[in-house]
Structures are given as C-alpha cells and as structure tokens.
Amino acid sequence: MARMVVALGGNALGETPEEQQAAVKSTAEKIVQLIKKGHEIVLAHGNGPQVGMINLAFESSSRTEEDVASMPFPECGAMSQGYIGYHLQNAIQQKLREENIDTNVASLITQVIVDEDDPAFDSPTKPIGAFYSREEADRLEKEKGYSMVEDSGRGYRRVVPSPLPVDIAEKDMIRELVASGKIVIACGGGGIPVVRKENGLAGVPAVIDKDHASEKLAEELEADYLIILTEVEKVALNFGTEEEKWLDEMTTEEAKRYADEGHFAEGSMLPKVKAAVEFAESGPNKKSLITSLENADAALKGKTGTQIYEAREGEI
C-alpha cells in the first residue's frame, strides 16, 4: 500500500455551492475506492472558480455598499478552503460510513510559505476577480495600488503574482493526522500565500499554483505518489492536432524536453508536468501520475494515465 497526495482541480468542483455539493459525491466515491485498498490519502484541491466568486462578491458589494469593504485576497483564499473542505470532508465521511471504514476526515486551513523575493512578485500574471472598464481600472491602480491588465477583450482585471511554494506552515500537523490514520484535506487552492515576518506569518495578495503546492506537500509527507487529476485521461504531445499522441509514461528528462519544445500549455498542462517532474526527482522510487478522476484507480494499476518517473542509470 502507498501514501499518496491527490491533487484535484478546482474546475471539477463546479462554480456554485450547489454544483459543488453534487460534484463532490463522485469525488468522494473515487477517493474512498483508493482508501479501501489501504492507501493513505491526502487530498489537495484547486479553487480557481470558487475564490474568484468570493473575490467578485466582495468587490461588487464594496462598489455599491459603503459599509462593505473589499476582502483581501489571502482571506478570500481562506474562505474558499473552508467551504470547499466542508463539502469534501462531509461527502468523503459519508462514503466511508457507507463502506464501514472506521476513520475520520479533516480539512485543514493551510498556509503555504513563499519567498518574499520571488521574482513573480515583480511580474504579476494571474488574473482574478471582476472585469472593469478602463476608467475603473485606472482608479483602482491609483487608489489601491492594484496591477490591472486587459483580459480577453472583456475588460480589465486585477492580476496578482504566482510565486512558488517553499514551505507549508502546518506540515507537522498534517503529518500527525496522517500518521494517526486520518484522511486529510490540505493546501486548498495552493494554500494561503504567506511570507515570514519578524512577528510571524503575513498573508500576501498572490495565487500559488495548486499543483506545485501539492508537490511540496507530497515531498514533506514523504509520499510514494503524487497524483494530479485533470480533465483528460493522459498527457498528450501535439494536443488537439492531427499529430496528437497520448503518452503512457515519460521519464523526467523526456518530460523536460517536451516542455521545452512547447507541447504543454502554460495555463493548463505545463504546471502539472513541471510539478510531476519535481516530485519524481525528489527521491528514489518517487512516481507521479497525471490522469482523470475517473481513471485514478486504473492508472495506479498501470492500465491508463501518464506515469512520470526518473530513469535509473542505464535505462535512458
């Protein structure tokens, strides 16, 4: 049996609380299938649609209601962790009861530490929140110091940095829960981005990629597998073209070469492949899998999915 960090995409959870409650039932069923086989599971998840919804709600209200303040982005991330974790842990706990598995599920509000000097802070790239007119964007830049960019011809949006994770504040607590047999949900949405200050941790307006945060979590927990779940069954070269080729496996060196050749899209598959490579190279016998939720169990049996591993000497 193995210890696994499973990274679930935020888009798979729907865009409303009602959609999410329906979606997590299917998620819970697949996760509990892995638990039934004796695997130790730590679940991470994205929060793109959800944190955007929360941020938009506060931004919109603050524009029309004088007594409503806009909400800082780290707090929006914490809110999304809370309500996504609430839905996931209840759905998984119910499925565990149905399967007569005697353990509990805990979702942990998780702070992920980033480097205050990360170059990403000098080049914000991640669009968040509402669309604004050029005049509104100019006002927000002057009044609040936001970085605003035109996005997809629909108006101007705030952009925030996307720094790399360097540590997980609650890692010891997560280890203790896993060691005691609990199912843990952590690093939701890539974690709440924080930096170290003299008097503790301070939140920063940023978005940490959830695949990179999941990789950091897998390293800290000395997991055997990092499983990154996405909408497709396998990774492809030349995706969406006549030369499309689905991959059963890649060595880390092959994955790096394919990435350099531009096979993986910046906003979708590229961060997944980079995180998978980083984990596979983090220690002996570490493996990463990229596949869909529906095929996770089959991928672990080698029947589908794309496995990323570091080739031993003589295998290349």
C-alpha positions as CSV (number, residue, x, y, z in Angstrom):
1,M,0.0,0.0,0.0
2,A,1.2,3.6,-0.6
3,R,0.9,7.1,0.7
4,M,-0.5,9.4,-1.9
5,V,-1.1,13.1,-2.3
6,V,-4.0,13.5,-4.7
7,A,-4.4,17.0,-6.4
8,L,-8.0,17.7,-7.5
9,G,-8.7,20.5,-10.0
10,G,-11.0,23.4,-8.8
11,N,-12.9,23.3,-12.1
12,A,-14.0,19.8,-11.3
13,L,-16.0,21.1,-8.3
14,G,-18.3,23.4,-10.3
15,E,-18.9,27.1,-10.0
16,T,-21.7,27.3,-7.4
17,P,-22.2,25.7,-4.0
18,E,-25.0,23.6,-5.4
19,E,-22.9,22.4,-8.3
20,Q,-20.1,21.6,-5.9
21,Q,-22.2,19.6,-3.5
22,A,-23.2,17.4,-6.4
23,A,-19.7,17.1,-7.8
24,V,-18.1,16.1,-4.5
25,K,-20.2,12.9,-4.3
26,S,-18.4,11.5,-7.3
27,T,-15.1,12.7,-6.0
28,A,-15.7,11.0,-2.6
29,E,-16.6,7.7,-4.3
30,K,-13.3,7.6,-6.2
31,I,-11.2,8.7,-3.2
32,V,-12.8,6.1,-0.9
33,Q,-12.1,3.4,-3.5
34,L,-8.4,4.2,-3.0
35,I,-8.8,4.2,0.8
36,K,-10.5,0.8,0.7
37,K,-7.3,-0.6,-0.9
38,G,-5.4,0.5,2.2
39,H,-3.7,3.6,0.7
40,E,-3.0,6.7,2.8
41,I,-4.7,9.6,1.1
42,V,-4.0,13.3,1.5
43,L,-6.3,15.4,-0.8
44,A,-5.4,18.8,-2.2
45,H,-7.7,20.8,-4.4
46,G,-7.8,23.9,-6.7
47,N,-10.1,26.8,-6.0
48,G,-10.0,28.9,-9.2
49,P,-13.7,29.4,-9.8
50,Q,-14.6,29.5,-6.1
51,V,-12.0,32.1,-5.0
52,G,-12.9,34.2,-8.0
53,M,-16.6,34.0,-7.0
54,I,-15.8,35.1,-3.4
55,N,-13.5,37.9,-4.5
56,L,-16.1,39.1,-7.1
57,A,-18.9,39.1,-4.5
58,F,-16.9,41.4,-2.1
59,E,-15.6,43.6,-4.9
60,S,-19.1,44.1,-6.3
61,S,-20.6,44.8,-2.9
62,S,-17.9,47.3,-2.0
63,R,-18.6,49.2,-5.1
64,T,-22.3,49.6,-4.3
65,E,-22.5,49.4,-0.5
66,E,-20.5,52.0,1.5
67,D,-20.3,49.8,4.6
68,V,-18.9,46.7,2.8
69,A,-15.2,46.6,2.4
70,S,-13.4,44.7,-0.3
71,M,-11.8,41.5,1.0
72,P,-8.0,40.9,1.0
73,F,-7.1,38.1,-1.3
74,P,-5.5,35.8,1.3
75,E,-8.8,35.9,3.2
76,C,-10.7,35.1,0.1
77,G,-8.4,32.0,-0.3
78,A,-9.1,31.0,3.3
79,M,-12.8,31.3,2.8
80,S,-12.6,29.1,-0.3
81,Q,-10.5,26.5,1.6
82,G,-13.2,26.4,4.3
83,Y,-16.3,25.9,2.2
84,I,-14.7,23.5,-0.3
85,G,-13.2,21.5,2.6
86,Y,-16.6,21.4,4.3
87,H,-18.2,19.9,1.2
88,L,-15.4,17.4,0.5
89,Q,-15.0,16.2,4.1
90,N,-18.7,15.6,4.5
91,A,-19.0,13.7,1.3
92,I,-16.0,11.5,1.9
93,Q,-17.0,10.9,5.6
94,Q,-20.5,9.8,4.4
95,K,-19.0,7.4,1.9
96,L,-16.6,6.0,4.5
97,R,-19.6,5.2,6.7
98,E,-21.4,3.5,3.9
99,E,-18.3,1.3,3.3
100,N,-17.9,0.7,7.1
101,I,-14.4,2.2,7.2
102,D,-13.7,3.5,10.7
103,T,-11.7,6.7,10.2
104,N,-12.4,10.4,10.1
105,V,-11.8,13.2,7.6
106,A,-10.3,16.6,8.5
107,S,-9.9,19.6,6.3
108,L,-7.1,22.0,7.4
109,I,-6.9,25.6,6.6
110,T,-3.3,25.6,5.3
111,Q,-0.8,28.4,4.9
112,V,1.9,28.0,2.3
113,I,5.0,30.0,2.7
114,V,6.5,31.8,-0.3
115,D,9.7,33.8,-0.7
116,E,9.2,37.5,-0.4
117,D,11.9,37.9,-3.0
118,D,10.4,35.6,-5.5
119,P,10.7,37.2,-9.0
120,A,6.9,36.5,-9.5
121,F,6.2,39.5,-7.2
122,D,7.7,41.8,-9.8
123,S,5.6,40.4,-12.6
124,P,2.0,39.7,-11.6
125,T,0.4,37.4,-14.2
126,K,-2.6,35.7,-12.6
127,P,-6.0,37.4,-13.4
128,I,-8.5,37.4,-10.6
129,G,-11.9,38.9,-9.7
130,A,-14.2,41.1,-11.7
131,F,-13.9,42.8,-15.1
132,Y,-13.7,46.6,-15.1
133,S,-13.7,49.5,-17.6
134,R,-10.5,51.3,-18.4
135,E,-11.6,54.2,-16.2
136,E,-12.4,51.9,-13.2
137,A,-9.1,50.1,-13.7
138,D,-7.2,53.4,-13.6
139,R,-9.0,54.4,-10.4
140,L,-8.1,51.0,-8.7
141,E,-4.5,51.3,-9.7
142,K,-4.3,54.8,-8.2
143,E,-6.4,54.2,-5.1
144,K,-5.5,50.6,-4.1
145,G,-2.2,50.0,-6.0
146,Y,-3.6,47.1,-8.0
147,S,-2.0,45.9,-11.2
148,M,-4.6,45.9,-13.9
149,V,-4.5,44.3,-17.4
150,E,-6.9,43.9,-20.3
151,D,-8.2,40.3,-20.3
152,S,-9.7,38.5,-23.3
153,G,-11.4,41.6,-24.7
154,R,-13.9,41.6,-21.9
155,G,-12.4,44.5,-19.8
156,Y,-9.6,45.0,-17.3
157,R,-8.9,42.7,-14.4
158,R,-6.6,42.7,-11.4
159,V,-3.5,40.5,-11.7
160,V,-1.6,39.1,-8.8
161,P,1.7,37.2,-8.5
162,S,2.0,33.4,-8.6
163,P,5.1,32.6,-6.5
164,L,6.5,29.1,-6.0
165,P,5.9,27.4,-2.6
166,V,8.9,27.0,-0.3
167,D,7.3,25.5,2.8
168,I,4.0,24.5,4.4
169,A,3.2,26.1,7.8
170,E,1.0,23.3,9.0
171,K,3.1,20.4,7.8
172,D,3.7,18.9,11.2
173,M,0.0,18.8,12.0
174,I,-0.7,17.2,8.6
175,R,1.9,14.5,9.3
176,E,0.4,13.8,12.7
177,L,-3.1,13.4,11.3
178,V,-1.9,11.1,8.5
179,A,0.1,9.0,11.0
180,S,-3.0,8.6,13.1
181,G,-4.9,7.2,10.2
182,K,-7.0,10.3,9.3
183,I,-7.9,11.4,5.8
184,V,-6.6,15.0,5.4
185,I,-7.7,17.7,3.0
186,A,-4.9,20.4,2.9
187,C,-3.3,23.1,0.7
188,G,-6.6,24.0,-0.9
189,G,-6.2,26.3,-3.8
190,G,-2.5,26.1,-3.5
191,G,-2.7,27.3,0.1
192,I,-3.0,30.7,1.6
193,P,0.2,32.5,0.4
194,V,2.1,33.9,3.3
195,V,5.6,35.3,3.9
196,R,7.7,35.1,7.1
197,K,7.9,38.3,9.2
198,E,9.6,39.0,12.5
199,N,6.3,38.7,14.3
200,G,5.0,35.6,12.4
201,L,3.4,34.9,9.1
202,A,1.7,37.6,6.9
203,G,-0.7,37.0,4.0
204,V,0.2,38.4,0.6
205,P,-2.0,39.0,-2.4
206,A,-0.9,36.1,-4.6
207,V,-2.1,32.8,-6.0
208,I,0.1,29.7,-5.6
209,D,-0.3,27.1,-8.3
210,K,-2.1,24.1,-6.6
211,D,-0.1,21.5,-8.5
212,H,3.2,23.0,-7.2
213,A,1.8,23.2,-3.7
214,S,0.6,19.6,-3.9
215,E,4.1,18.6,-5.0
216,K,5.6,20.4,-2.0
217,L,3.1,18.7,0.3
218,A,3.9,15.3,-1.2
219,E,7.6,15.9,-0.6
220,E,7.1,17.0,3.0
221,L,4.9,13.9,3.7
222,E,7.4,11.6,2.0
223,A,4.6,10.3,-0.2
224,D,5.1,7.5,-2.7
225,Y,2.9,9.0,-5.3
226,L,1.8,12.4,-6.5
227,I,-1.5,12.0,-8.4
228,I,-2.5,15.1,-10.4
229,L,-6.1,14.8,-11.6
230,T,-7.2,16.7,-14.7
231,E,-9.9,16.6,-17.3
232,V,-8.0,14.2,-19.6
233,E,-7.1,10.6,-19.2
234,K,-3.4,11.1,-20.3
235,V,-0.9,13.7,-21.2
236,A,-0.6,14.3,-25.0
237,L,2.0,15.6,-27.3
238,N,0.7,17.9,-30.1
239,F,-2.6,18.1,-28.2
240,G,-5.6,18.9,-30.4
241,T,-3.8,18.5,-33.7
242,E,-3.6,15.7,-36.3
243,E,-0.3,14.7,-34.8
244,E,-1.7,14.2,-31.3
245,K,0.0,11.4,-29.4
246,W,-1.2,10.2,-25.9
247,L,1.6,9.1,-23.5
248,D,1.6,6.2,-21.2
249,E,4.8,7.3,-19.5
250,M,7.6,9.8,-19.5
251,T,11.0,9.9,-17.9
252,T,11.7,13.2,-16.2
253,E,14.2,14.0,-18.9
254,E,11.7,13.4,-21.6
255,A,9.1,15.5,-19.9
256,K,11.5,18.4,-19.6
257,R,12.4,18.1,-23.3
258,Y,8.7,18.0,-24.3
259,A,8.1,21.1,-22.1
260,D,11.0,23.0,-23.7
261,E,9.5,22.1,-27.2
262,G,6.3,23.7,-26.2
263,H,4.0,20.7,-26.1
264,F,2.2,21.7,-22.8
265,A,0.0,24.8,-22.5
266,E,1.2,27.4,-19.9
267,G,-2.1,27.7,-18.1
268,S,-3.1,24.1,-18.0
269,M,-0.8,21.1,-18.6
270,L,2.6,22.7,-18.2
271,P,2.4,23.3,-14.4
272,K,1.1,19.8,-13.9
273,V,4.0,18.3,-15.8
274,K,6.6,20.5,-14.0
275,A,5.2,19.6,-10.6
276,A,5.1,15.9,-11.6
277,V,8.8,16.1,-12.7
278,E,9.8,17.9,-9.5
279,F,8.3,15.2,-7.3
280,A,9.7,12.3,-9.3
281,E,13.1,13.8,-8.9
282,S,12.7,14.4,-5.2
283,G,13.8,10.9,-4.1
284,P,14.3,7.3,-5.1
285,N,11.2,5.4,-6.3
286,K,9.0,8.5,-6.3
287,K,6.4,8.4,-9.1
288,S,3.9,10.9,-10.4
289,L,0.6,10.2,-12.2
290,I,-1.4,12.5,-14.4
291,T,-4.9,11.3,-15.2
292,S,-8.6,11.9,-14.7
293,L,-10.5,11.3,-11.5
294,E,-12.5,8.5,-13.1
295,N,-9.3,6.7,-14.1
296,A,-7.2,7.2,-10.9
297,D,-7.5,3.6,-9.7
298,A,-6.8,2.1,-13.2
299,A,-3.8,4.5,-13.5
300,L,-2.3,3.1,-10.3
301,K,-2.6,-0.4,-11.8
302,G,-0.7,0.8,-14.9
303,K,-3.8,0.5,-17.2
304,T,-4.1,4.2,-18.1
305,G,-2.9,7.6,-17.2
306,T,0.6,9.1,-17.8
307,Q,3.3,8.0,-15.3
308,I,6.3,10.3,-14.8
309,Y,9.4,8.8,-13.2
310,E,13.2,9.4,-13.0
311,A,15.0,6.8,-15.1
312,R,17.7,4.9,-13.3
313,E,21.2,4.8,-14.8
314,G,21.3,2.6,-17.9
315,E,17.5,3.0,-18.5
316,I,17.7,6.1,-20.7
